[in-house]
């Protein structure tokens, strides 16, 4: 009989509370750690990942096999898999974080006041961050690395499908922290797969300052209903590419292909393609053939269906629900629109405020799109697949936010900090 993957924890509430208490104690040491100590920990973790790459790959393989046997869907299995490239990218991401300026303690916006005092703002850690995520084991390293560099303690709760790989990665993180003289409790992995642990973690505002959920819509909806801790989150990734009438056709085809087919199961994958009617006969038939060749099911407005059928490409009629669906699969909805006004209106009505792109040669139209599309990332002449922390030069990301308060878009180092006012005086008193 195989040994259980996680220890038997009979009192989940007490266990999670203990984890929270230890994280709160560790957060004081993490907050005052110097840049050299934090960078030393990150380098040691990167070295540990490379040294134990074969073990990581084997543990991930066992997780994948078990998840497949348990019926995990194809998109989640894709996110769960961790190959040689993904393992190396975790190490590289940590090394990129090392190269980023340490935001903690930075003082800016200092302004003299009529009273003689000078008022500024200092960047400080949030404290204890709880990260709840599914499938992706690389989040264990990305989140730990960003939390360490930003002076926060963190509590990681990965999905049950990745427990073996996550446990190994967490042990590597602990080794790196201890190598640098930092508390191992600065990064903790919830060791039980019991779902009750999530319910406990999100209701401990006395120990946890913020929750970052990374997972499916049902998970995040549950956390929003039950949570008592503030969250940095996004629900859906209903991303659009709009091809303007005066776009470069070859560029448009290349971007629209990549935005959909480079990877299907990610939140920055295009789910709806909008095409100006004037350019549709030029770009839609070749795009339709590309999608068909890659096994993408197409769903379109009546004009799209007619145009693609003339080109010999099958396209099903789209329903109203298609415009507001995140497929995370080889399915794409397509709509023809008169121009940029209608494209912007469609995106702001049906989109999820995540990432939307325009392909356009007209600078005026491109700038209108940037200003008027209400999303966390808006792009001109680039694939939506670039919308993540690694590609934005953040080293890694702890998640993506389509909220408007505190942080928006890929959440890197600065997104895990807050500001406090600092005042410098020379004996001034208020009269």
C-alpha positions in Angstrom: 0.0 0.0 0.0 1.4 3.4 -1.0 2.0 6.0 1.8 -0.4 8.9 1.8 0.8 12.0 -0.1 -0.1 14.4 2.7 0.1 13.9 6.5 -3.1 13.1 8.4 -4.4 16.3 9.9 -7.4 15.7 12.0 -8.1 19.4 13.0 -7.7 21.4 9.8 -8.8 24.7 11.5 -6.2 24.4 14.2 -3.5 23.4 11.7 -4.2 26.4 9.4 -4.4 28.8 12.3 -1.0 27.6 13.4 0.4 28.1 9.9 -1.0 31.7 10.0 0.5 32.4 13.4 3.9 31.2 12.3 3.6 33.3 9.1 2.8 36.4 11.1 5.8 35.9 13.3 8.1 35.3 10.3 6.7 38.3 8.5 8.6 40.6 10.9 11.9 39.0 10.0 11.1 39.0 6.2 10.1 42.7 6.3 13.4 43.8 7.9 15.6 41.5 5.8 18.2 43.3 3.6 18.4 43.1 -0.1 21.6 41.0 0.1 19.9 38.4 2.3 16.8 38.2 0.1 18.9 37.9 -3.1 21.0 35.2 -1.5 17.9 33.2 -0.7 16.6 33.6 -4.3 20.0 32.5 -5.8 20.1 29.5 -3.5 16.6 28.5 -4.5 17.5 28.8 -8.2 20.5 26.6 -7.6 18.4 24.1 -5.8 15.9 23.9 -8.6 18.6 23.2 -11.2 20.3 20.6 -8.9 17.1 18.7 -8.3 15.6 19.2 -11.7 15.3 15.4 -12.3 13.5 15.0 -9.0 11.1 17.8 -9.8 10.3 16.4 -13.2 9.7 12.9 -11.7 7.4 14.3 -9.0 5.5 16.3 -11.6 5.2 13.2 -13.8 3.6 11.3 -10.9 1.2 14.2 -10.2 0.2 14.4 -13.9 -0.4 10.6 -14.1 -2.5 10.7 -11.0 -4.5 13.7 -12.2 -5.1 12.1 -15.6 -6.4 8.9 -13.9 -8.7 11.1 -11.8 -10.2 12.7 -14.9 -8.6 16.1 -14.8 -9.6 18.1 -18.0 -7.2 18.7 -20.8 -6.7 22.4 -20.1 -5.8 21.8 -16.4 -3.5 18.9 -17.3 -1.7 21.3 -19.7 -1.2 23.8 -16.9 0.0 21.0 -14.6 2.7 19.7 -16.8 6.3 20.9 -16.0 9.0 20.0 -18.6 12.7 20.8 -18.7 12.0 24.3 -20.2 9.5 25.1 -17.4 11.8 24.0 -14.7 14.6 26.1 -16.1 12.3 29.1 -16.5 11.5 28.9 -12.7 15.2 29.3 -12.0 15.6 32.1 -14.6 12.5 33.9 -13.1 14.2 33.9 -9.7 17.4 35.3 -11.2 15.4 38.0 -12.9 13.8 38.9 -9.5 17.3 39.2 -8.1 18.2 41.8 -10.8 15.1 43.9 -10.0 15.5 46.9 -7.6 14.4 46.2 -4.1 11.3 48.3 -3.6 11.2 48.0 0.2 12.2 51.1 2.1 12.2 53.3 -1.0 11.1 56.8 -0.2 9.6 59.0 -2.9 7.3 62.0 -3.6 9.0 64.0 -0.8 7.5 67.5 -0.8 8.2 70.5 1.5 5.1 72.0 3.2 4.5 75.6 4.4 4.8 74.4 8.0 8.5 73.4 7.3 7.9 69.6 7.4 8.7 67.4 4.4 6.1 64.7 3.5 6.9 61.6 1.5 5.9 58.0 1.0 7.8 54.8 1.8 7.2 51.5 0.2 6.6 48.7 2.7 5.6 45.0 2.5 1.9 43.9 2.8 2.8 41.4 5.5 1.4 37.9 5.0 0.1 36.9 1.6 -2.0 33.8 1.0 -1.8 32.4 -2.5 -4.4 29.8 -3.5 -3.8 28.2 -6.9 -4.6 25.2 -9.0 -2.6 23.0 -11.3 0.5 25.2 -12.0 3.4 24.1 -9.9 5.6 26.9 -11.1 3.4 29.3 -9.1 5.0 27.8 -6.0 8.3 29.2 -7.1 7.0 32.5 -8.7 5.0 33.4 -5.6 7.7 32.4 -3.1 10.3 34.4 -5.1 8.2 37.6 -5.3 7.1 37.3 -1.7 10.8 37.0 -0.5 12.1 39.9 -2.6 9.1 42.2 -1.5 9.7 41.4 2.2 6.5 39.4 2.7 5.8 36.1 4.3 3.5 33.9 2.3 1.3 30.8 2.7 0.9 28.7 -0.4 -2.1 26.4 -1.0 -1.7 24.6 -4.3 -4.2 22.2 -5.8 -4.4 18.6 -4.7 -3.4 17.5 -8.2 0.1 19.0 -7.8 0.8 18.2 -4.2 3.8 16.0 -4.7 5.7 18.5 -6.9 4.7 21.5 -4.8 5.9 19.8 -1.6 9.3 19.2 -3.2 9.5 22.8 -4.5 8.6 24.1 -1.1 11.4 22.1 0.5 13.8 23.7 -1.9 12.5 27.2 -1.0 13.0 26.4 2.7 16.6 25.4 2.0 17.2 28.7 0.2 15.7 30.7 3.0 17.8 29.0 5.7 20.9 29.4 3.6 20.4 33.1 3.7 19.6 33.2 7.4 15.9 33.9 6.9 13.1 32.0 8.6 11.8 28.9 6.8 8.3 29.9 8.0 8.6 32.9 5.6 7.2 30.6 3.0 4.9 27.8 4.0 2.9 25.3 1.9 -0.4 24.0 3.3 0.4 20.3 3.7 -3.1 19.0 3.4 -5.3 18.6 0.3 -8.4 18.9 2.4 -10.5 21.7 0.8 -11.5 22.9 4.3 -8.0 24.4 4.6 -8.9 27.0 1.9 -12.1 28.0 3.8 -10.0 28.5 6.9 -7.2 30.4 5.3 -9.5 33.1 3.7 -11.2 33.8 7.1 -8.1 34.7 9.1 -7.6 38.5 8.7 -5.7 38.5 12.0 -2.9 36.5 10.4 -3.3 37.0 6.6 -3.2 40.5 5.0 -4.2 39.6 1.4 -5.3 36.6 -0.6 -4.2 36.0 -4.2 -6.3 33.4 -5.9 -5.1 31.8 -9.1 -7.6 29.3 -10.5 -10.8 28.7 -12.2 -13.9 30.9 -12.0 -15.7 28.6 -9.6 -12.8 28.7 -7.1 -12.6 32.5 -7.2 -16.4 32.9 -6.9 -16.3 30.7 -3.8 -13.5 32.7 -2.3 -15.4 36.0 -3.0 -18.4 34.6 -1.2 -16.7 33.1 1.8 -13.6 35.2 2.3 -12.9 37.8 5.0 -9.5 38.8 3.7 -9.0 41.3 0.9 -8.2 39.7 -2.5 -6.2 40.5 -5.6 -8.0 38.6 -8.3 -9.5 38.1 -11.8 -12.5 35.9 -12.6 -12.2 35.4 -16.4 -9.8 35.9 -19.2 -12.2 36.8 -22.1 -9.5 38.4 -24.3 -10.1 40.0 -27.7 -8.1 40.9 -30.8 -9.6 43.5 -33.0 -8.3 43.8 -36.6 -8.9 47.3 -37.9 -9.8 48.1 -41.5 -6.4 49.6 -42.3 -4.3 46.9 -40.5 -1.4 45.1 -42.2 -3.1 41.9 -43.2 0.0 39.7 -42.8 0.6 41.1 -39.3 -3.0 40.7 -38.4 -3.0 37.0 -39.4 0.2 36.3 -37.5 -1.1 38.0 -34.3 -4.6 36.5 -34.4 -3.1 33.0 -35.0 -0.6 33.3 -32.1 -3.1 34.9 -29.7 -5.4 31.8 -30.0 -3.2 28.8 -30.8 0.1 29.4 -29.1 -1.5 27.9 -26.0 -5.2 27.3 -25.3 -5.5 26.9 -21.6 -4.2 30.3 -20.4 -6.1 33.4 -19.2 -4.4 35.6 -21.8 -5.5 33.5 -24.8 -7.8 35.3 -27.3 -11.4 34.0 -27.0 -13.1 36.4 -29.4 -11.7 37.8 -32.7 -13.3 41.0 -33.9 -12.7 42.0 -37.6 -13.6 45.2 -39.4 -15.9 44.4 -42.2 -13.7 46.2 -44.8 -10.7 43.9 -44.2 -12.6 40.7 -43.4 -12.4 39.2 -47.0 -8.7 39.7 -46.9 -7.8 38.2 -43.5 -10.7 35.8 -42.4 -10.4 33.1 -45.1 -6.6 32.5 -44.5 -7.1 32.7 -40.8 -10.0 30.3 -41.0 -7.9 27.8 -42.8 -5.1 28.2 -40.2 -7.5 27.6 -37.4 -9.1 24.6 -39.1 -5.7 23.1 -39.8 -5.0 23.3 -36.0 -8.3 21.8 -35.0 -9.9 25.0 -33.7 -13.7 25.1 -33.7 -15.0 28.4 -35.0 -18.3 30.0 -34.0 -19.3 33.2 -35.8 -21.8 35.9 -36.5 -24.0 35.4 -39.6 -21.5 37.4 -41.8 -18.6 35.4 -40.5 -20.3 32.1 -41.2 -21.2 33.1 -44.7 -17.7 34.4 -45.5 -15.9 31.3 -44.1 -18.3 28.9 -45.8 -17.4 30.6 -49.2 -13.8 29.9 -48.3 -14.5 26.2 -47.6 -14.1 26.6 -43.8 -16.7 25.3 -41.4 -18.0 27.8 -38.9 -20.9 27.3 -36.5 -23.4 30.1 -35.7 -22.4 31.8 -32.5 -24.9 32.2 -29.7 -25.1 35.2 -27.4 -23.4 33.2 -24.7 -20.3 32.7 -26.9 -19.4 36.4 -26.6 -19.0 36.1 -22.9 -17.4 32.7 -22.6 -13.8 31.9 -21.6 -13.2 28.6 -23.5 -9.7 27.7 -22.4 -9.9 25.3 -25.3 -9.5 25.2 -29.1 -12.7 27.1 -29.7 -12.9 30.7 -31.0 -15.8 33.1 -31.5 -15.6 35.6 -34.4 -17.6 38.8 -35.1 -17.5 41.3 -37.9 -17.9 44.9 -36.9 -18.2 48.1 -38.9 -15.2 49.7 -37.2 -13.4 50.6 -34.0 -16.4 52.2 -32.2 -18.3 48.9 -32.4 -15.2 46.9 -31.4 -14.6 49.0 -28.3 -18.3 48.7 -27.4 -18.3 44.9 -27.8 -15.1 44.5 -25.7 -16.4 46.8 -22.9 -19.7 44.9 -22.8 -18.6 41.3 -23.1 -14.9 41.3 -22.0 -13.5 40.5 -18.6 -11.2 43.6 -18.3 -8.1 41.3 -18.7 -6.3 41.8 -22.0 -7.4 43.1 -25.4 -5.4 44.0 -28.5 -5.8 46.0 -31.7 -4.0 45.4 -35.0 -3.9 48.8 -36.7 -1.8 51.1 -38.8 -3.7 54.2 -38.0 -2.1 55.8 -34.9 -5.2 57.8 -34.0 -7.4 54.7 -34.0 -4.8 52.8 -32.0 -4.6 55.5 -29.3 -8.4 55.6 -29.1 -8.4 51.9 -28.5 -5.8 52.2 -25.7 -7.7 55.0 -24.0 -11.2 53.7 -24.3 -10.9 49.9 -23.8 -11.4 49.3 -20.0 -9.0 46.5 -19.4 -5.9 45.8 -17.3 -3.7 45.3 -20.4 -4.4 46.9 -23.8 -2.1 46.3 -26.7 -1.3 47.6 -30.1 0.0 45.3 -32.8 1.0 42.5 -30.4 -0.4 39.1 -29.3 -2.4 39.0 -26.1 -0.2 36.1 -25.0 2.4 38.6 -23.9 0.2 39.6 -20.9 2.1 38.1 -18.1 4.7 39.1 -15.6 7.6 37.3 -17.2 7.1 39.0 -20.5 6.5 42.4 -18.9 9.9 42.3 -17.2 8.6 41.7 -13.7 10.7 38.5 -13.4 7.6 36.6 -12.5 4.0 37.3 -11.4 2.0 36.3 -8.5 -1.2 36.7 -10.5 -3.2 39.0 -12.7 -5.7 41.6 -11.4 -8.5 43.1 -13.3 -9.6 45.1 -10.3 -9.0 48.8 -10.2 -7.9 49.3 -6.5 -4.4 48.7 -5.3 -3.0 46.9 -8.3 -4.1 46.1 -11.9 -2.6 43.8 -14.5 0.2 41.3 -13.8 1.1 41.6 -10.1 4.9 41.7 -9.6 7.1 43.1 -6.8 5.4 46.5 -6.5 2.0 45.0 -6.4 2.9 43.1 -3.3 3.8 46.3 -1.4 1.9 49.3 0.1 2.8 52.9 0.8 2.9 54.7 4.1 3.4 58.4 4.7 6.7 59.5 6.3 7.3 63.0 7.7 10.7 64.7 8.2 10.8 67.7 10.5 13.3 69.9 12.4 11.4 70.6 15.6 8.2 71.9 13.9 5.0 72.0 16.0 1.5 72.7 14.7 0.0 76.0 15.7 
